[in-house]
């Protein structure tokens, strides 16, 4: 055993396996918890939690099937879809089970490069604990947990492999380092082509390091060129051939490849590739999208609402609040930053990790989604800081030993205080004592607690056995170091136990989409808000107008209009936008192509509103004359029908109904909102005297006759209560109605959801309220297809 431990490579492999197993094990908790609720399950498998995941799932499904429809937006060209199709085709599991647990196994790969980078610096054990902490850090777990099937599952792992290649090249300067760098560069750019900005920032740091110490070493410049070549956007097969040829040339004729002329030629190829494949344009677009938050976007003469304003993960927040999103303890973050700085001073090559760490810490200015880039800095920085102090504890110098021990005791005590003060301690869970028949998640906690207790007991026995040899101060220091890491792990485990993410769609919502799949053709359209675009395509195999990638202000306008206008206008807009969208594919002048893939960029299709205005004689006139006038006529001339259109309305729209209205309740001529849309709701109803308080703005009288809004009393036109009976049919009860009143305010109480809504006349007449909440559909316009209490599907009859 001692011989095995002394073998550095064998020990590294063992630590990698342990860290990987720990990461995988912790990610199984959510799936075991989610399996306990039937609404989370479809066809005996827990569904995923990422909307975008259904985009890649659709592509993988179509790759396995061997075909897809023209212009159906299926991402068969995406790397994640291709990887998923490969594993979905060879593994003996249900396809949806592969989707569920791909993040579990793929995201955990991040531990490998972290430990290998640490090994290059002679800090393997710090890397091991850093990997343990990184793999379960809040911001990383959030976006790589079981069920969060999305590109995030491999982003940090691949970028860290790229960093490992650069670190190894800088330290070892051998051919193997070039191979590692080439493979990681090709895989990174193929898998996440949008990450070119991160790549360039890391290369910039590496270039500065080279200028300081290795500026005369052409091998370093050759490594930079290799990484750049990996990002010029060639197909994977071409990249493999190109890199194989370059590496072969280097292996047999290194002096030829490292000649200044050869390097200059490769540099020209890189620059040309960047321009020809539109990488600079894409980089500018990405930066503009997340770092600018304009209210409206001008598209020709019309002004549409900018979607950036409504994407929560791209919104700014306070720095200290943001830190809590990265770790439950700000002390952990502060100490991690300290440890990371110490690591960079002690091992200059770790400066390569600075760009991603800083990028992640600055996510409070550009969006919380970027916090995932800080996870390695947090995990590795904390672990390195502890081990640096622990090295001081083992020092022969009394002052150094005492100071290091004191600092570790303060850190451990502070973290312990936070844990026990706020009731965060969960490592030794005793819930199973109270459980006669423990559920899957409780069984998980039993096993986890047993593991943590055995590890802790084993370490305490080791300290006891070594007490005489080490001395009291060193024993205290070692225990404090162990306790500090344990408390940091505890924060992560507590979060994992308590982060109960919701599936994208519940079983009762998918039932409706499954029914759609049975009655619709693949060329038909199903229209809903962009949040449900990808799931609709995956479960129903039909086309959509908007989705998570096609949701610019002009794309969203028509769908917002259909959801938030009266039924006639909604029906007309649905037919217009579907038929005009299909016809736009035939107009080559309107199509913008991705320079890298050659595919149409569907998100950049022009707004169909221009064509509507032109075809009906309103070009150059006020757009509202048509959109607020003629569109409300049943006799309006519509484009010829070429396919069926379905309207999918889930209950969850109520949570973003006000936001949806922002995209179409505005004057397109100047981008100014109409301010006619009043909608408020709550599921927390508190009784206060003769009123029900629904929030800090609104109180509603118990008799349903009036409401107090911001301190002013208003009469109500009507108060309606709805409920679904045991058969799932909607029942409506009119509790109050004053036909003579001039009031424009209405209240709907949806008893099933214990949700109360107050709205004005404009809102109660909208398609969503009438079709979903009240089921008052115009039989000349819409035909019911499938209803559940949580989702309703109509077929357009126009």
C-alpha positions in Angstrom: 0.0 0.0 0.0 2.8 2.4 0.9 4.5 1.6 -2.4 1.3 2.4 -4.2 0.9 5.7 -2.4 4.5 6.7 -3.1 3.8 6.1 -6.9 2.7 9.6 -7.9 0.9 8.5 -11.0 -1.0 5.7 -9.3 -1.9 8.0 -6.4 -3.2 10.6 -8.9 -5.3 8.1 -10.7 -6.8 7.0 -7.3 -7.6 10.6 -6.3 -9.2 11.2 -9.7 -11.4 8.2 -9.3 -12.4 9.1 -5.8 -13.2 12.7 -6.7 -15.1 11.6 -9.8 -17.2 9.1 -7.8 -18.0 11.7 -5.2 -19.2 14.1 -7.8 -21.3 11.5 -9.6 -22.7 10.2 -6.3 -23.9 13.7 -5.2 -25.6 14.3 -8.5 -27.8 11.3 -8.0 -29.6 12.9 -5.1 -31.9 15.2 -7.2 -33.0 12.4 -9.5 -33.9 10.1 -6.5 -35.9 13.0 -4.9 -37.7 13.9 -8.2 -38.6 10.2 -8.8 -40.9 10.5 -5.8 -43.3 12.8 -7.5 -45.4 11.4 -10.4 -45.7 14.8 -12.1 -41.9 14.7 -12.7 -42.1 11.5 -14.6 -42.9 10.7 -18.3 -42.8 7.1 -19.5 -41.2 5.9 -16.3 -38.2 8.4 -16.4 -37.7 11.7 -14.6 -37.8 14.5 -17.0 -35.1 17.2 -17.4 -34.9 20.6 -15.9 -33.4 22.6 -18.7 -35.5 24.2 -21.5 -32.6 24.4 -23.8 -31.9 20.7 -23.2 -34.9 19.8 -25.3 -33.2 21.6 -28.2 -30.3 19.2 -28.2 -32.5 16.3 -27.4 -34.5 17.0 -30.5 -31.3 17.0 -32.6 -30.1 13.8 -31.1 -33.5 12.1 -31.6 -33.5 13.2 -35.3 -29.9 11.9 -35.8 -30.9 8.5 -34.4 -34.0 8.5 -36.6 -31.9 9.5 -39.6 -34.1 12.4 -40.9 -35.8 15.7 -40.0 -38.0 18.2 -41.8 -36.6 21.1 -43.7 -36.6 24.3 -41.7 -37.7 22.6 -38.5 -34.7 24.1 -36.7 -33.6 20.7 -35.5 -29.9 21.0 -34.3 -28.5 17.9 -35.9 -25.3 19.8 -36.5 -24.7 20.6 -32.8 -21.9 18.7 -31.0 -24.0 17.9 -27.9 -26.8 16.5 -30.1 -24.2 14.3 -31.9 -22.7 13.1 -28.6 -26.1 12.4 -27.2 -27.1 10.5 -30.3 -24.0 8.4 -30.0 -24.6 7.4 -26.4 -28.3 7.1 -26.9 -27.7 4.7 -29.7 -25.3 2.4 -28.0 -26.4 2.4 -24.4 -29.1 -0.1 -23.3 -31.1 2.6 -21.5 -34.2 4.6 -22.5 -33.2 7.7 -24.4 -34.8 10.0 -21.8 -32.7 8.3 -19.1 -29.6 9.1 -21.1 -30.7 12.8 -21.2 -31.3 12.8 -17.4 -27.9 11.5 -16.4 -25.5 12.7 -19.0 -24.8 15.8 -16.9 -24.2 13.5 -13.9 -21.3 11.7 -15.6 -20.0 14.4 -18.0 -20.0 17.3 -15.6 -18.0 15.3 -13.1 -15.1 15.1 -15.6 -14.1 18.5 -14.4 -12.2 16.9 -11.5 -9.6 15.4 -13.9 -8.0 18.6 -15.2 -8.1 20.2 -11.8 -6.1 17.5 -10.2 -3.8 17.2 -13.2 -3.1 21.0 -13.1 -2.4 20.8 -9.4 -0.1 17.8 -10.0 2.0 19.9 -12.4 2.5 22.4 -9.6 3.3 19.7 -7.0 0.0 20.3 -5.2 -1.9 17.1 -6.0 -3.7 16.8 -2.6 -4.8 20.4 -2.8 -6.1 19.7 -6.3 -8.0 16.6 -5.0 -9.9 18.6 -2.4 -10.2 21.5 -4.8 -11.9 19.1 -7.3 -14.2 17.8 -4.6 -15.3 21.4 -3.8 -15.5 22.6 -7.4 -17.7 19.7 -8.6 -20.3 20.5 -5.9 -19.9 24.3 -5.7 -23.3 26.0 -5.9 -22.9 27.8 -9.2 -21.4 24.6 -10.9 -24.0 22.2 -9.4 -26.8 24.5 -10.5 -26.0 24.1 -14.1 -24.6 20.6 -14.2 -26.9 18.6 -11.9 -28.8 15.5 -13.0 -31.5 16.7 -15.3 -29.8 19.9 -16.3 -29.1 18.5 -19.7 -27.3 21.4 -21.6 -23.9 22.4 -22.9 -22.9 23.5 -19.4 -22.2 19.9 -18.5 -18.9 20.0 -20.3 -18.0 23.6 -20.7 -15.8 24.0 -17.6 -14.3 20.6 -17.9 -13.2 21.2 -21.5 -11.9 24.7 -20.8 -9.9 23.3 -17.8 -8.5 20.6 -20.1 -7.4 23.4 -22.4 -5.8 25.2 -19.4 -4.1 21.9 -18.4 -2.6 21.6 -21.9 -1.2 25.1 -21.6 0.1 24.5 -18.1 1.8 21.3 -19.1 3.3 22.9 -22.2 4.7 25.7 -20.1 6.2 23.4 -17.5 7.2 20.3 -19.4 7.7 21.6 -23.0 7.3 18.2 -24.5 5.5 16.6 -27.4 2.8 15.0 -25.2 1.9 18.5 -24.0 1.2 19.5 -27.7 -1.0 16.5 -28.1 -3.0 17.3 -25.0 -3.3 20.9 -26.1 -4.4 19.9 -29.6 -7.0 17.4 -28.5 -8.4 19.8 -25.9 -8.5 22.7 -28.3 -10.3 20.8 -31.0 -12.8 19.3 -28.6 -13.5 22.6 -26.9 -14.0 24.6 -30.1 -16.1 21.8 -31.6 -18.3 21.4 -28.6 -18.7 25.0 -27.6 -17.8 27.3 -30.5 -19.3 30.3 -28.7 -16.5 30.1 -26.2 -14.0 31.7 -28.5 -14.0 34.8 -26.3 -12.9 32.8 -23.2 -10.3 31.0 -25.3 -8.8 34.3 -26.5 -8.7 35.8 -23.0 -6.8 32.7 -21.7 -4.4 32.8 -24.6 -3.8 36.5 -23.9 -2.8 35.6 -20.3 -0.6 32.8 -21.6 1.0 35.1 -24.2 1.9 37.6 -21.4 3.5 34.8 -19.4 5.5 33.8 -22.4 6.7 37.3 -23.0 7.9 37.6 -19.4 9.9 34.3 -19.2 9.7 32.3 -22.4 9.7 34.9 -25.1 12.6 33.3 -27.1 11.0 29.8 -26.9 9.1 29.3 -30.3 7.4 26.2 -28.9 5.2 28.5 -26.7 4.1 30.5 -29.8 3.5 27.3 -31.6 1.1 26.2 -28.8 -0.8 29.5 -29.0 -1.2 29.0 -32.8 -2.5 25.5 -32.3 -5.2 26.7 -29.9 -6.1 29.4 -32.4 -6.3 26.9 -35.2 -8.7 24.9 -33.2 -11.1 27.8 -33.2 -11.2 28.7 -36.9 -14.4 26.8 -37.3 -13.5 23.9 -39.6 -15.6 20.7 -39.4 -14.5 18.2 -36.8 -13.1 15.8 -39.4 -11.1 18.6 -41.1 -9.8 19.7 -37.7 -8.6 16.1 -36.9 -6.8 15.8 -40.2 -5.2 19.2 -39.9 -3.9 18.7 -36.4 -2.8 15.1 -37.1 -0.7 16.5 -40.1 0.8 19.4 -38.0 1.6 17.1 -35.0 3.2 14.5 -37.4 5.3 17.2 -39.0 6.4 18.5 -35.6 7.2 14.9 -34.4 9.5 14.2 -37.4 10.7 17.7 -38.2 10.4 20.0 -35.2 13.0 22.4 -36.5 10.9 22.9 -39.7 7.6 23.6 -37.8 9.3 25.9 -35.3 10.9 28.0 -38.0 9.8 31.6 -38.0 8.5 31.3 -41.6 6.3 28.3 -40.8 4.9 30.0 -37.7 4.2 33.1 -39.7 2.4 31.0 -42.3 0.2 29.3 -39.7 -0.5 32.7 -38.2 -1.8 33.9 -41.5 -4.1 30.9 -41.8 -5.4 31.6 -38.3 -6.2 35.3 -39.1 -7.8 34.3 -42.4 -9.9 31.6 -40.7 -11.1 34.1 -38.0 -12.3 36.5 -40.7 -13.8 34.0 -43.2 -15.8 32.2 -40.5 -17.2 35.4 -38.9 -15.6 34.7 -35.5 -15.0 38.4 -34.8 -18.6 39.2 -35.7 -19.9 36.4 -33.5 -17.7 37.6 -30.6 -19.0 41.1 -30.9 -22.6 39.8 -31.0 -22.2 37.7 -27.9 -20.7 40.6 -25.9 -23.4 43.0 -27.1 -26.2 40.6 -26.2 -25.2 40.1 -22.6 -23.6 43.4 -21.8 -26.2 45.8 -23.3 -29.7 45.9 -22.1 -31.6 48.3 -24.4 -35.3 48.6 -24.0 -36.2 48.4 -27.7 -34.5 47.2 -30.8 -35.1 49.0 -34.1 -35.7 46.7 -37.0 -36.0 48.9 -40.1 -38.7 51.5 -39.4 -40.3 49.5 -36.5 -39.2 49.4 -32.9 -39.5 46.1 -31.0 -39.0 45.3 -27.3 -35.5 43.9 -26.6 -35.5 40.4 -25.2 -32.4 41.1 -23.2 -34.6 42.9 -20.7 -36.4 39.8 -19.7 -33.7 37.1 -19.5 -33.1 36.6 -15.8 -29.7 35.0 -16.2 -28.4 38.0 -18.0 -29.6 40.6 -15.4 -27.3 42.5 -13.1 -27.3 42.1 -9.3 -25.5 43.4 -6.2 -21.9 42.1 -5.7 -22.5 40.7 -2.2 -25.8 39.1 -3.2 -24.0 37.6 -6.2 -21.4 36.0 -3.9 -24.1 34.2 -2.1 -25.2 32.7 -5.4 -21.7 31.4 -5.8 -21.4 30.0 -2.3 -23.7 30.1 0.8 -20.8 31.5 2.8 -19.1 34.7 1.9 -16.3 33.7 4.2 -15.7 30.8 1.8 -15.5 33.1 -1.2 -13.2 35.6 0.5 -10.8 32.8 1.7 -11.0 31.2 -1.7 -9.9 34.5 -3.3 -7.0 34.7 -0.8 -6.0 31.1 -1.4 -6.2 31.6 -5.2 -3.9 34.6 -5.0 -1.4 32.7 -2.9 -1.5 29.9 -5.4 -0.8 32.3 -8.3 2.1 33.9 -6.4 3.6 30.5 -5.5 3.0 28.9 -8.9 3.0 31.6 -11.6 1.6 29.2 -14.2 -1.7 29.2 -12.4 -2.2 32.7 -13.7 -3.8 30.9 -16.6 -6.8 30.3 -14.4 -7.2 34.0 -13.5 -9.3 35.0 -16.5 -12.0 32.5 -15.9 -12.1 33.1 -12.2 -12.3 36.9 -12.6 -14.9 36.4 -15.4 -17.0 34.4 -13.0 -16.7 36.8 -10.1 -17.7 39.7 -12.4 -20.9 37.9 -13.4 -22.9 40.2 -11.2 -22.5 42.8 -13.9 -23.3 40.6 -16.9 -25.5 37.8 -15.6 -25.5 35.0 -13.1 -25.1 32.4 -15.8 -21.4 33.4 -15.9 -20.9 32.4 -12.3 -20.1 28.9 -13.4 -16.7 30.1 -14.6 -15.8 31.0 -11.0 -16.3 27.5 -9.6 -12.7 26.3 -10.2 -11.2 29.4 -8.5 -13.5 28.9 -5.5 -12.9 25.2 -5.1 -9.2 25.1 -5.8 -8.5 28.5 -4.2 -10.1 27.4 -0.9 -8.4 24.0 -0.9 -5.0 25.6 -1.8 -5.4 28.2 0.9 -6.0 25.5 3.6 -3.1 23.4 2.4 -0.8 26.4 2.3 -1.6 27.1 6.0 -1.3 23.4 6.7 2.2 23.5 5.4 2.8 26.3 7.9 1.4 24.1 10.7 4.1 21.5 9.8 6.9 24.1 9.8 9.8 23.7 12.2 9.6 27.4 13.0 7.4 27.9 16.1 6.1 31.3 15.1 5.1 30.2 11.6 3.5 27.0 13.1 1.5 28.9 15.7 0.3 31.6 13.3 -0.8 29.1 10.7 -2.6 27.0 13.3 -4.3 30.1 14.7 -5.5 31.2 11.2 -6.9 27.7 10.5 -8.6 27.6 13.9 -10.2 31.0 13.1 -11.3 29.9 9.7 -12.7 26.6 10.9 -14.5 28.3 13.9 -16.0 30.9 11.7 -17.3 28.4 9.1 -18.5 26.1 11.9 -20.4 29.1 13.5 -22.1 29.9 10.2 -23.1 26.2 9.7 -24.5 25.5 13.1 -26.0 29.0 13.7 -28.1 28.8 10.5 -28.9 25.1 10.8 -26.9 24.2 7.7 -25.3 21.0 9.1 -26.4 18.0 7.1 -23.4 15.7 6.7 -24.4 13.4 9.5 -28.1 13.3 8.7 -30.4 11.4 11.2 -33.6 11.7 9.2 -33.7 8.0 8.6 -34.3 7.4 12.3 -37.7 8.9 11.9 -38.5 7.1 8.7 -40.3 3.8 8.8 -40.2 3.5 5.0 -37.5 5.9 3.7 -38.0 7.3 0.2 -35.2 7.3 -2.4 -33.8 10.6 -1.3 -33.8 9.6 2.4 -32.0 6.4 1.5 -29.4 8.5 -0.3 -28.9 10.7 2.8 -28.4 7.5 4.9 -25.6 6.3 2.6 -24.1 9.8 2.3 -24.1 10.3 6.1 -22.5 6.9 6.6 -19.7 7.8 4.2 -19.0 11.2 5.8 -19.0 9.7 9.3 -16.6 6.9 8.3 -14.2 9.4 6.7 -14.4 11.7 9.7 -13.9 8.9 12.1 -11.0 7.6 10.1 -9.2 11.0 10.1 -9.8 11.5 13.8 -8.3 8.1 14.6 -5.3 9.0 12.4 -4.9 12.2 14.4 -5.2 10.4 17.7 -2.6 7.8 16.6 -0.2 10.6 15.5 -0.8 12.9 18.5 2.5 12.1 20.3 4.6 12.4 17.1 2.9 15.6 15.8 2.4 17.5 19.1 -0.6 19.4 20.3 -0.3 22.5 18.0 0.0 20.4 14.9 -2.8 18.1 15.8 -5.0 21.2 16.4 -3.9 22.7 13.1 -4.6 19.5 11.1 -7.9 19.1 12.7 -8.9 22.7 12.0 -7.8 22.2 8.3 -9.9 19.1 8.0 -12.9 20.7 9.8 -12.7 23.8 7.5 -12.8 21.7 4.4 -15.6 19.6 5.9 -17.7 22.7 6.6 -17.1 23.9 3.1 -18.3 20.6 1.7 -21.2 20.8 4.1 -22.4 24.1 2.6 -22.4 22.4 -0.9 -24.2 19.3 0.3 -26.8 21.3 2.2 -27.5 23.2 -1.0 -27.7 20.0 -3.0 -30.2 18.6 -0.6 -32.3 21.7 -0.6 -32.2 22.8 -4.3 -35.3 21.2 -5.6 -35.3 22.2 -9.2 -38.5 21.8 -11.2 -38.8 19.9 -14.4 -39.5 21.9 -17.5 -42.9 20.3 -18.1 -44.9 18.2 -15.7 -46.6 15.0 -16.7 -50.0 16.7 -17.2 -48.4 19.2 -19.5 -46.7 16.6 -21.6 -49.9 14.6 -21.9 -51.3 17.5 -24.0 -48.2 17.6 -26.2 -48.2 13.9 -26.6 -51.8 14.2 -27.9 -50.7 16.9 -30.3 -48.0 14.5 -31.7 -50.8 12.0 -32.5 -53.0 14.4 -34.4 -50.6 16.8 -36.1 -48.3 16.5 -39.1 -44.6 17.3 -38.8 -45.1 20.4 -41.1 -47.8 21.8 -38.7 -47.0 24.5 -36.2 -47.7 24.7 -32.5 -47.5 28.2 -31.1 -46.6 29.2 -27.6 -44.2 31.5 -25.8 -40.5 30.8 -26.5 -40.0 29.1 -23.1 -41.9 26.1 -24.4 -40.6 26.1 -28.0 -38.0 23.4 -27.6 -40.1 21.1 -25.4 -43.0 21.4 -28.0 -40.7 20.3 -30.8 -39.2 17.5 -28.8 -42.5 16.0 -27.5 -44.8 16.8 -30.4 -42.3 16.8 -33.4 -43.9 19.9 -35.0 -42.6 23.3 -35.9 -42.7 26.4 -33.8 -42.4 30.1 -34.3 -40.2 31.0 -31.4 -37.8 29.1 -29.0 -34.8 29.6 -26.8 -32.6 30.5 -29.8 -35.1 32.4 -31.9 -36.6 35.0 -29.7 -35.6 38.4 -30.7 -38.0 41.2 -30.2 -39.4 41.0 -33.7 -39.7 37.2 -33.5 -41.6 37.4 -30.2 -43.9 40.2 -31.3 -46.4 38.0 -33.2 -46.6 35.3 -30.4 -47.0 37.9 -27.7 -49.7 39.5 -29.8 -51.6 36.2 -30.2 -51.5 35.5 -26.5 -52.4 39.0 -25.3 -55.0 40.2 -27.8 -58.6 39.3 -28.4 -59.4 36.0 -30.0 -60.1 37.4 -33.5 -56.8 39.3 -33.6 -55.0 36.4 -32.1 -56.3 34.0 -34.7 -55.5 36.3 -37.6 -51.9 36.9 -36.3 -51.3 33.1 -35.9 -52.2 32.5 -39.5 -50.3 35.5 -40.8 -47.1 34.7 -38.9 -47.0 31.0 -39.7 -47.6 31.4 -43.4 -45.3 34.4 -43.8 -42.6 32.5 -41.8 -42.8 29.5 -44.2 -42.8 31.8 -47.3 -39.8 33.7 -45.9 -37.7 30.5 -46.3 -38.2 30.7 -50.0 -37.0 34.3 -50.3 -33.2 34.0 -50.4 -32.7 37.8 -49.9 -34.2 37.5 -46.4 -31.9 34.6 -45.3 -28.8 35.1 -43.2 -26.3 32.2 -43.1 -24.0 31.1 -40.4 -20.5 31.4 -41.9 -19.2 28.5 -39.8 -21.9 25.9 -40.5 -23.5 27.2 -43.7 -26.9 26.8 -42.0 -29.6 29.5 -42.0 -29.6 31.7 -38.9 -33.3 31.4 -38.2 -33.1 33.8 -35.3 -32.2 36.6 -37.7 -35.2 36.3 -40.0 -36.9 39.7 -40.5 -40.2 40.5 -38.8 -43.3 39.4 -40.7 -45.0 42.6 -39.6 -43.4 44.5 -42.4 -44.9 42.2 -45.0 -48.4 42.3 -43.3 -48.3 46.1 -43.4 -47.1 46.2 -47.0 -49.6 43.5 -48.3 -52.6 45.4 -46.7 -51.6 48.9 -47.9 -50.3 50.3 -44.7 -46.6 50.6 -45.7 -45.4 54.1 -44.6 -48.5 54.6 -42.4 -48.9 54.1 -38.7 -48.5 50.4 -37.9 -51.3 50.7 -35.2 -53.9 51.4 -37.9 -53.5 47.8 -39.0 -52.4 46.0 -35.8 -54.9 47.8 -33.6 -57.7 48.0 -36.3 -58.0 45.7 -39.2 -56.4 42.7 -37.3 -59.6 42.6 -35.2 -61.8 41.9 -38.2 -63.0 38.4 -38.9 -63.3 39.3 -42.6 -59.7 40.3 -42.9 -58.0 38.7 -45.9 -55.5 36.1 -44.7 -52.7 34.3 -46.6 -53.7 30.9 -48.0 -53.7 28.1 -45.5 -50.9 25.6 -46.2 -50.8 23.7 -42.8 -52.6 23.5 -39.5 -51.7 25.7 -36.5 -52.1 24.7 -32.9 -52.1 27.1 -29.9 -50.5 25.6 -26.7 -51.4 27.5 -23.5 -49.8 26.2 -20.2 -50.9 27.6 -16.8 -47.3 28.7 -16.2 -47.9 31.6 -18.6 -49.6 33.4 -15.7 -46.1 33.8 -14.1 -44.8 35.7 -17.1 -48.0 37.1 -18.6 -47.1 40.7 -17.8 -43.6 40.2 -19.3 -45.1 38.6 -22.5 -47.3 41.7 -22.9 -44.3 44.0 -23.1 -43.4 42.6 -26.5 -46.6 43.6 -28.3 -48.4 46.2 -26.1 -46.3 48.9 -27.6 -46.3 51.3 -30.5 -44.0 49.9 -33.1 -43.6 53.3 -34.7 -41.7 54.7 -31.7 -41.2 51.8 -29.3 -43.2 53.4 -26.6 -45.5 51.1 -24.5 -49.3 51.6 -24.5 -49.6 51.2 -20.7 -53.1 49.7 -21.0 -52.2 46.3 -19.7 -53.1 45.8 -16.0 -52.6 42.3 -14.5 -51.8 41.3 -11.0 -51.9 38.1 -9.1 -50.9 36.1 -6.0 -51.1 32.7 -4.5 -50.5 34.0 -1.0 -53.9 35.2 0.1 -54.1 36.6 3.6 -57.4 37.5 5.4 -57.5 41.0 6.9 -60.9 42.2 8.2 -63.3 42.4 5.3 -60.6 42.0 2.7 -58.3 39.4 1.2 -54.8 40.8 0.9 -53.1 39.4 -2.2 -49.9 41.5 -2.0 -48.7 44.9 -0.7 -50.6 46.7 -3.5 -54.0 45.0 -3.7 -56.8 44.1 -1.3 -60.0 42.5 -2.5 -63.3 42.7 -0.6 -64.7 39.3 0.6 -68.0 40.0 -1.1 -66.2 40.5 -4.4 -67.6 43.9 -5.1 -64.6 46.1 -4.7 -60.8 46.2 -4.5 -58.3 48.5 -2.9 -55.4 49.2 -5.2 -52.5 51.3 -3.9 -54.8 52.8 -1.3 -57.7 53.7 -3.7 -61.0 51.9 -3.6 -62.3 50.6 -7.0 -65.6 48.8 -7.8 -65.3 45.4 -9.6 -67.2 44.6 -12.7 -67.2 40.9 -12.0 -65.7 38.2 -9.7 -65.4 34.7 -11.1 -64.3 31.5 -9.4 -63.1 28.5 -11.5 -62.3 25.0 -10.5 -61.7 21.6 -12.2 -63.9 18.7 -11.2 -62.8 15.1 -10.7 -63.1 14.5 -14.4 -60.9 17.5 -15.2 -63.7 19.6 -16.6 -63.7 23.3 -15.8 -66.5 24.7 -13.7 -67.1 28.4 -13.4 -69.1 30.3 -10.8 -70.0 34.0 -11.1 -69.7 35.3 -7.5 -70.4 38.9 -8.4 -71.3 40.8 -11.5 -72.5 44.4 -12.0 -73.5 44.9 -15.6 -74.5 48.6 -15.0 -71.1 49.5 -13.5 -68.6 51.5 -15.5 -65.8 49.6 -13.8 -63.2 48.0 -16.0 -61.7 45.7 -13.3 -62.3 41.9 -13.0 -61.2 39.3 -10.6 -60.7 35.6 -11.4 -60.0 33.1 -8.5 -58.6 29.8 -9.8 -59.4 27.6 -6.9 -57.3 24.6 -8.2 -54.2 26.7 -7.9 -55.3 28.9 -5.0 -54.4 31.8 -7.3 -56.3 35.0 -7.5 -56.0 37.5 -10.4 -57.1 41.0 -10.9 -57.1 42.6 -14.4 -58.6 45.3 -16.5 -61.0 45.0 -19.5 -58.2 44.8 -22.0 -56.7 41.8 -20.2 -59.8 39.7 -19.6 -60.5 39.8 -23.3 -57.1 38.4 -24.2 -56.9 35.0 -25.9 -55.0 33.5 -22.9 -57.5 34.5 -20.3 -60.5 33.5 -22.4 -59.1 30.3 -23.8 -57.1 29.0 -20.8 -58.6 30.5 -17.7 -62.3 30.6 -18.8 -62.4 28.3 -21.8 -64.6 30.8 -23.6 -63.4 30.0 -27.1 -65.0 31.3 -30.3 -66.0 28.1 -32.2 -65.4 29.9 -35.5 -61.8 30.5 -34.6 -60.6 27.7 -32.3 -61.3 24.1 -31.8 -60.4 22.3 -28.5 -57.8 19.5 -28.9 -56.6 18.4 -25.5 -57.2 19.9 -22.0 -55.7 19.3 -18.6 -55.9 21.6 -15.6 -52.3 22.8 -16.3 -52.3 23.0 -20.1 -54.8 23.5 -22.9 -54.3 23.0 -26.7 -56.5 24.5 -29.4 -56.5 24.1 -33.2 -56.8 27.2 -35.3 -59.8 27.0 -37.6 -58.9 30.0 -39.8 
